Amino acid sequence: MRVVQGEFENMNIPKFPTRTNTGGVSGGIVEQVAFHRTELAVILSLYGRMVAAGEWRDYGISCLREVAVFAVFRRSAEMPLYRIEKRPKLRMKQGLYAVVGTDGQVLKRGHDLKSVLHVLERKLIRAVD
């Protein structure tokens, strides 16, 4: 695993080497973006609370070349309710993290994962009768 240091103080962006599927001709290595375990701890903490509240039921993680995605599902056979995305190329511009809704609309984007996930935590707050 190779860790790329960002310009922010405690920002490590892990990139994992994988083989390309080029038919065996070149066999080059492609870098993948992945969530760090501290980032996953924050995301899975929110996920656990939402599962306990009965809002979410399943999740999927994708580590691609330019983006890492944590997708949240209500049922495993449908489109994701929300996607939590990590895009290192946007870390100096709009922010490294984004929460994307079902229709593809960006609900919140920023540099701090906890503040970006705050848009989803509002779903836990309910009026008690």
Z-matrix of the N, CA and C atoms (Angstrom, degrees):
N
C 1 1.446
C 2 1.518 1 108.62
N 3 1.309 2 116.08 1 136.11
C 4 1.448 3 121.93 2 177.65
C 5 1.512 4 108.82 3 -111.98
N 6 1.319 5 118.92 4 132.94
C 7 1.462 6 122.40 5 -179.76
C 8 1.518 7 107.93 6 -109.24
N 9 1.324 8 115.67 7 127.41
C 10 1.459 9 122.04 8 179.30
C 11 1.514 10 107.77 9 -99.42
N 12 1.312 11 117.37 10 125.48
C 13 1.456 12 121.67 11 179.87
C 14 1.517 13 109.75 12 -83.63
N 15 1.323 14 117.22 13 127.82
C 16 1.450 15 121.99 14 177.11
C 17 1.515 16 110.26 15 -87.60
N 18 1.319 17 117.03 16 -179.07
C 19 1.447 18 120.47 17 179.35
C 20 1.521 19 111.46 18 -82.74
N 21 1.318 20 118.11 19 -12.09
C 22 1.453 21 121.36 20 174.96
C 23 1.512 22 108.06 21 -83.08
N 24 1.319 23 118.12 22 156.25
C 25 1.453 24 121.18 23 -169.97
C 26 1.527 25 114.11 24 -60.74
N 27 1.269 26 119.83 25 -62.59
C 28 1.469 27 121.77 26 -172.47
C 29 1.516 28 112.16 27 -103.50
N 30 1.308 29 117.80 28 39.96
C 31 1.454 30 120.07 29 -175.75
C 32 1.521 31 110.12 30 -105.54
N 33 1.312 32 116.12 31 109.40
C 34 1.455 33 121.66 32 174.28
C 35 1.512 34 107.58 33 -111.20
N 36 1.303 35 116.49 34 128.75
C 37 1.457 36 120.96 35 179.17
C 38 1.522 37 107.42 36 -114.06
N 39 1.335 38 117.32 37 100.72
C 40 1.462 39 117.78 38 -178.98
C 41 1.516 40 111.24 39 -72.22
N 42 1.312 41 115.13 40 138.76
C 43 1.459 42 121.63 41 175.40
C 44 1.515 43 106.93 42 -129.15
N 45 1.315 44 116.75 43 127.36
C 46 1.444 45 122.17 44 -175.79
C 47 1.517 46 110.04 45 -106.31
N 48 1.335 47 118.41 46 127.75
C 49 1.467 48 119.84 47 178.58
C 50 1.521 49 111.22 48 -73.12
N 51 1.308 50 116.23 49 136.66
C 52 1.465 51 122.28 50 175.94
C 53 1.517 52 108.79 51 -136.47
N 54 1.294 53 116.67 52 159.39
C 55 1.459 54 121.38 53 178.69
C 56 1.521 55 109.79 54 -83.88
N 57 1.319 56 116.47 55 144.16
C 58 1.459 57 120.73 56 176.07
C 59 1.515 58 109.42 57 -84.42
N 60 1.305 59 115.84 58 157.58
C 61 1.454 60 121.40 59 178.14
C 62 1.531 61 107.76 60 -101.16
N 63 1.315 62 116.26 61 74.97
C 64 1.465 63 120.89 62 -176.75
C 65 1.515 64 111.41 63 -106.56
N 66 1.301 65 117.44 64 22.52
C 67 1.454 66 120.19 65 179.30
C 68 1.514 67 112.90 66 78.52
N 69 1.331 68 117.45 67 15.95
C 70 1.445 69 120.80 68 177.09
C 71 1.512 70 114.41 69 80.01
N 72 1.342 71 118.27 70 5.38
C 73 1.461 72 120.25 71 -176.93
C 74 1.522 73 110.60 72 -74.24
N 75 1.338 74 117.43 73 -56.74
C 76 1.458 75 119.04 74 -176.57
C 77 1.524 76 111.99 75 -102.57
N 78 1.338 77 117.76 76 -36.80
C 79 1.460 78 120.43 77 179.90
C 80 1.516 79 112.83 78 61.89
N 81 1.340 80 117.54 79 35.10
C 82 1.460 81 121.44 80 -179.23
C 83 1.516 82 112.28 81 -67.76
N 84 1.325 83 115.17 82 167.75
C 85 1.461 84 120.65 83 179.42
C 86 1.523 85 108.72 84 -106.94
N 87 1.329 86 115.70 85 133.65
C 88 1.456 87 122.87 86 179.47
C 89 1.519 88 107.81 87 -114.08
N 90 1.327 89 116.70 88 137.24
C 91 1.457 90 121.20 89 177.96
C 92 1.521 91 109.97 90 -81.80
N 93 1.332 92 116.39 91 143.32
C 94 1.459 93 122.84 92 177.22
C 95 1.521 94 108.99 93 -118.20
N 96 1.317 95 115.74 94 144.76
C 97 1.454 96 121.41 95 173.62
C 98 1.521 97 106.90 96 -90.52
N 99 1.327 98 116.76 97 136.99
C 100 1.466 99 121.16 98 -179.99
C 101 1.522 100 109.18 99 -140.18
N 102 1.312 101 115.97 100 160.00
C 103 1.459 102 121.66 101 174.62
C 104 1.523 103 109.18 102 -78.77
N 105 1.313 104 115.81 103 139.27
C 106 1.459 105 121.16 104 173.10
C 107 1.528 106 107.83 105 -76.74
N 108 1.311 107 117.59 106 158.23
C 109 1.469 108 118.24 107 -175.94
C 110 1.524 109 112.82 108 -67.22
N 111 1.341 110 118.74 109 -26.39
C 112 1.460 111 119.60 110 174.63
C 113 1.531 112 110.89 111 -69.18
N 114 1.325 113 116.38 112 -35.34
C 115 1.466 114 120.38 113 176.10
C 116 1.525 115 110.09 114 -68.23
N 117 1.333 116 116.23 115 -41.61
C 118 1.468 117 119.47 116 178.27
C 119 1.521 118 111.65 117 -64.98
N 120 1.315 119 117.66 118 -33.78
C 121 1.469 120 120.34 119 178.06
C 122 1.525 121 110.60 120 -62.07
N 123 1.329 122 117.11 121 -41.95
C 124 1.471 123 121.27 122 179.02
C 125 1.528 124 110.01 123 -66.68
N 126 1.316 125 116.70 124 -44.65
C 127 1.467 126 120.92 125 -178.49
C 128 1.530 127 110.77 126 -66.35
N 129 1.333 128 117.16 127 -44.63
C 130 1.466 129 120.22 128 -178.07
C 131 1.524 130 112.47 129 -70.57
N 132 1.325 131 117.10 130 -26.23
C 133 1.462 132 119.99 131 174.15
C 134 1.534 133 110.14 132 -64.55
N 135 1.328 134 116.38 133 -46.68
C 136 1.468 135 120.60 134 176.06
C 137 1.524 136 110.29 135 -63.50
N 138 1.330 137 116.80 136 -42.34
C 139 1.467 138 121.06 137 179.71
C 140 1.530 139 110.92 138 -59.08
N 141 1.317 140 117.73 139 -43.88
C 142 1.467 141 121.43 140 179.20
C 143 1.517 142 112.39 141 -61.66
N 144 1.324 143 116.68 142 -40.82
C 145 1.471 144 119.88 143 178.41
C 146 1.518 145 111.26 144 -66.48
N 147 1.318 146 117.00 145 -38.69
C 148 1.467 147 120.23 146 -179.67
C 149 1.531 148 111.36 147 -72.02
N 150 1.315 149 117.90 148 -34.02
C 151 1.465 150 120.92 149 175.53
C 152 1.527 151 109.35 150 -66.19
N 153 1.328 152 117.11 151 -42.60
C 154 1.465 153 121.01 152 178.86
C 155 1.525 154 111.09 153 -63.15
N 156 1.325 155 117.08 154 -31.89
C 157 1.467 156 121.22 155 178.36
C 158 1.528 157 111.73 156 -81.01
N 159 1.337 158 117.42 157 -7.76
C 160 1.460 159 121.02 158 178.82
C 161 1.518 160 114.95 159 83.39
N 162 1.331 161 116.97 160 13.45
C 163 1.464 162 121.10 161 -177.78
C 164 1.523 163 112.48 162 -85.80
N 165 1.327 164 116.81 163 -41.04
C 166 1.457 165 122.14 164 -175.96
C 167 1.516 166 109.88 165 -118.07
N 168 1.338 167 116.52 166 153.36
C 169 1.464 168 119.88 167 -179.63
C 170 1.518 169 114.89 168 -129.79
N 171 1.322 170 118.30 169 -25.79
C 172 1.457 171 120.47 170 -173.55
C 173 1.527 172 109.20 171 -148.53
N 174 1.324 173 115.67 172 160.85
C 175 1.461 174 119.83 173 176.61
C 176 1.524 175 110.02 174 -145.60
N 177 1.315 176 115.34 175 162.75
C 178 1.456 177 122.07 176 175.89
C 179 1.509 178 109.39 177 -142.97
N 180 1.331 179 116.08 178 145.21
C 181 1.457 180 121.18 179 179.54
C 182 1.521 181 108.70 180 -119.60
N 183 1.316 182 116.23 181 131.18
C 184 1.465 183 122.11 182 175.69
C 185 1.519 184 109.03 183 -124.14
N 186 1.316 185 115.99 184 129.64
C 187 1.467 186 121.86 185 176.43
C 188 1.512 187 107.40 186 -114.34
N 189 1.321 188 115.96 187 106.05
C 190 1.457 189 121.89 188 -176.31
C 191 1.526 190 110.19 189 -109.60
N 192 1.311 191 116.54 190 -175.38
C 193 1.459 192 120.82 191 -176.55
C 194 1.521 193 112.45 192 -67.31
N 195 1.323 194 118.25 193 -41.83
C 196 1.464 195 120.88 194 -175.49
C 197 1.520 196 114.16 195 -113.03
N 198 1.334 197 117.66 196 -8.29
C 199 1.454 198 120.14 197 -175.62
C 200 1.528 199 110.21 198 -149.71
N 201 1.334 200 114.92 199 145.02
C 202 1.463 201 121.58 200 169.55
C 203 1.522 202 106.45 201 -111.38
N 204 1.336 203 117.03 202 134.79
C 205 1.462 204 121.37 203 -174.27
C 206 1.517 205 109.74 204 -126.68
N 207 1.340 206 115.58 205 131.95
C 208 1.457 207 123.05 206 170.15
C 209 1.520 208 105.17 207 -111.53
N 210 1.324 209 117.46 208 106.77
C 211 1.466 210 121.99 209 -176.78
C 212 1.524 211 109.68 210 -99.71
N 213 1.331 212 116.00 211 137.80
C 214 1.463 213 122.46 212 -177.89
C 215 1.531 214 109.04 213 -113.73
N 216 1.321 215 116.16 214 133.45
C 217 1.463 216 122.35 215 -177.46
C 218 1.522 217 110.90 216 -121.15
N 219 1.315 218 115.82 217 148.48
C 220 1.463 219 120.32 218 169.60
C 221 1.518 220 108.59 219 -84.41
N 222 1.316 221 116.78 220 -41.92
C 223 1.465 222 123.89 221 171.53
C 224 1.517 223 106.97 222 -128.95
N 225 1.305 224 117.14 223 148.32
C 226 1.467 225 119.41 224 -172.97
C 227 1.525 226 113.44 225 -71.51
N 228 1.315 227 119.06 226 -15.82
C 229 1.462 228 121.53 227 -176.11
C 230 1.524 229 113.64 228 -95.44
N 231 1.326 230 117.80 229 8.04
C 232 1.464 231 118.97 230 -176.54
C 233 1.526 232 111.10 231 -118.34
N 234 1.319 233 115.43 232 -179.02
C 235 1.461 234 121.82 233 176.15
C 236 1.530 235 109.23 234 -67.89
N 237 1.326 236 117.55 235 151.49
C 238 1.472 237 118.35 236 179.39
C 239 1.524 238 111.78 237 -66.90
N 240 1.336 239 115.53 238 142.43
C 241 1.466 240 120.78 239 175.23
C 242 1.527 241 109.72 240 -68.11
N 243 1.320 242 115.34 241 -46.94
C 244 1.456 243 121.66 242 -179.05
C 245 1.519 244 108.88 243 -139.29
N 246 1.328 245 114.85 244 152.07
C 247 1.460 246 121.79 245 172.24
C 248 1.520 247 107.61 246 -124.27
N 249 1.314 248 116.27 247 126.75
C 250 1.455 249 121.70 248 173.94
C 251 1.525 250 105.40 249 -99.76
N 252 1.323 251 116.43 250 115.07
C 253 1.460 252 121.30 251 -173.04
C 254 1.517 253 111.12 252 -112.57
N 255 1.315 254 114.56 253 145.14
C 256 1.463 255 122.18 254 174.70
C 257 1.525 256 106.93 255 -122.01
N 258 1.330 257 116.02 256 115.25
C 259 1.464 258 121.99 257 -179.36
C 260 1.535 259 109.00 258 -123.14
N 261 1.331 260 117.54 259 99.33
C 262 1.470 261 120.20 260 -177.53
C 263 1.525 262 114.08 261 -60.39
N 264 1.321 263 118.77 262 -27.77
C 265 1.469 264 120.02 263 -179.54
C 266 1.524 265 112.50 264 -65.94
N 267 1.335 266 117.83 265 -21.86
C 268 1.467 267 121.15 266 -178.95
C 269 1.525 268 113.12 267 -96.72
N 270 1.336 269 118.16 268 6.38
C 271 1.464 270 119.61 269 -174.03
C 272 1.522 271 113.16 270 -65.26
N 273 1.315 272 118.10 271 -27.51
C 274 1.465 273 119.99 272 178.98
C 275 1.520 274 112.10 273 -94.17
N 276 1.314 275 117.77 274 -5.37
C 277 1.461 276 121.50 275 -177.07
C 278 1.521 277 110.44 276 -108.86
N 279 1.326 278 116.78 277 -91.34
C 280 1.459 279 121.67 278 -173.57
C 281 1.516 280 112.92 279 -91.94
N 282 1.288 281 117.78 280 -18.29
C 283 1.452 282 121.23 281 -179.62
C 284 1.510 283 110.91 282 129.05
N 285 1.302 284 114.84 283 149.89
C 286 1.458 285 123.14 284 -175.41
C 287 1.522 286 112.27 285 -71.84
N 288 1.326 287 117.62 286 -34.52
C 289 1.464 288 122.57 287 -172.87
C 290 1.522 289 111.54 288 -110.26
N 291 1.342 290 115.25 289 150.61
C 292 1.465 291 120.56 290 176.76
C 293 1.524 292 108.63 291 -149.35
N 294 1.323 293 115.67 292 146.10
C 295 1.464 294 122.58 293 170.91
C 296 1.520 295 106.27 294 -110.02
N 297 1.334 296 115.37 295 123.12
C 298 1.461 297 122.05 296 -175.81
C 299 1.526 298 108.15 297 -115.64
N 300 1.328 299 117.01 298 133.89
C 301 1.457 300 122.35 299 179.47
C 302 1.517 301 112.75 300 -80.21
N 303 1.323 302 115.66 301 -178.77
C 304 1.460 303 121.73 302 -177.93
C 305 1.526 304 112.66 303 -60.92
N 306 1.319 305 116.15 304 -37.68
C 307 1.466 306 120.67 305 -177.36
C 308 1.526 307 113.35 306 -83.98
N 309 1.325 308 118.25 307 3.03
C 310 1.450 309 121.91 308 179.19
C 311 1.521 310 114.31 309 92.12
N 312 1.320 311 116.43 310 0.66
C 313 1.457 312 120.18 311 179.54
C 314 1.531 313 110.06 312 -76.76
N 315 1.323 314 116.71 313 133.52
C 316 1.461 315 121.37 314 177.56
C 317 1.520 316 107.78 315 -76.92
N 318 1.346 317 116.36 316 116.00
C 319 1.461 318 120.87 317 -178.86
C 320 1.523 319 111.80 318 -81.39
N 321 1.325 320 116.14 319 -37.53
C 322 1.463 321 119.93 320 178.36
C 323 1.519 322 108.31 321 -158.77
N 324 1.320 323 115.63 322 144.15
C 325 1.461 324 121.97 323 178.90
C 326 1.521 325 107.72 324 -137.62
N 327 1.321 326 117.30 325 144.10
C 328 1.452 327 119.15 326 178.86
C 329 1.513 328 113.10 327 -177.25
N 330 1.338 329 113.83 328 -178.36
C 331 1.459 330 121.17 329 -177.97
C 332 1.523 331 112.09 330 -90.39
N 333 1.328 332 118.17 331 -23.70
C 334 1.462 333 122.44 332 -176.83
C 335 1.528 334 109.77 333 -106.40
N 336 1.326 335 116.96 334 123.44
C 337 1.462 336 121.25 335 -175.88
C 338 1.515 337 112.28 336 -63.28
N 339 1.331 338 118.30 337 -41.93
C 340 1.466 339 120.76 338 -178.32
C 341 1.523 340 111.92 339 -63.21
N 342 1.318 341 116.77 340 -40.55
C 343 1.471 342 118.76 341 179.61
C 344 1.523 343 111.57 342 -70.83
N 345 1.328 344 117.42 343 -31.53
C 346 1.466 345 120.70 344 177.67
C 347 1.526 346 109.78 345 -69.94
N 348 1.338 347 117.09 346 -39.14
C 349 1.463 348 120.77 347 -179.27
C 350 1.526 349 112.67 348 -73.96
N 351 1.326 350 116.37 349 -12.49
C 352 1.465 351 119.64 350 179.77
C 353 1.532 352 111.82 351 -60.38
N 354 1.324 353 117.46 352 -28.12
C 355 1.468 354 120.72 353 178.03
C 356 1.530 355 110.68 354 -63.63
N 357 1.331 356 117.92 355 -29.01
C 358 1.466 357 121.28 356 178.42
C 359 1.522 358 112.17 357 -85.29
N 360 1.324 359 117.42 358 -26.93
C 361 1.463 360 120.70 359 -179.69
C 362 1.521 361 111.60 360 -69.24
N 363 1.312 362 117.14 361 -23.04
C 364 1.469 363 119.66 362 177.82
C 365 1.517 364 111.56 363 -63.67
N 366 1.333 365 116.54 364 -22.31
C 367 1.473 366 120.45 365 178.24
C 368 1.529 367 111.03 366 -67.78
N 369 1.349 368 117.59 367 -22.78
C 370 1.465 369 121.19 368 179.93
C 371 1.525 370 112.78 369 -77.08
N 372 1.305 371 116.98 370 -23.67
C 373 1.458 372 121.11 371 -176.98
C 374 1.519 373 108.76 372 -80.17
N 375 1.316 374 115.85 373 117.29
C 376 1.470 375 121.53 374 -179.00
C 377 1.514 376 109.52 375 -128.70
N 378 1.299 377 116.21 376 151.73
C 379 1.459 378 120.93 377 175.04
C 380 1.522 379 109.32 378 -76.40
N 381 1.326 380 115.98 379 135.94
C 382 1.463 381 120.89 380 179.67
C 383 1.523 382 108.48 381 -102.27
N 384 1.321 383 115.91 382 126.97
C 385 1.470 384 120.27 383 -179.86
C 386 1.512 385 111.35 384 -87.94
